[in-house]
Amino acid sequence: MRTWLSAGFVITTVGFALMASLQSPTVVFAGAAALDLGNSVVGAVAGVLQIQHTPALSVDECPASRQPC
């Protein structure tokens, strides 16, 4: 997970840098694509980590205020 998250942050940073350079439309569009790809990877990893750290409730553990469980 750490490798994917680090790669996503690096790709996102490269995308921001390319977009901020304002060299040519091709470079800016390539930066936008890199930003989108990196952000997708970071979002996917964040979602997986959030699911992994959310405890599962069994039917016996359901609080009465949150019916049905």
Sequence and secondary structure as in RCSB ss.txt:
>XXXX:A:sequence
MRTWLSAGFVITTVGFALMASLQSPTVVFAGAAALDLGNSVVGAVAGVLQIQHTPALSVDECPASRQPC
>XXXX:A:secstr
 HHHHHHHHHHHHHHHHHHHH   HHHHHHHHHHHHHHHHHHHHHHHHHHHHTS    GGG  GGG   
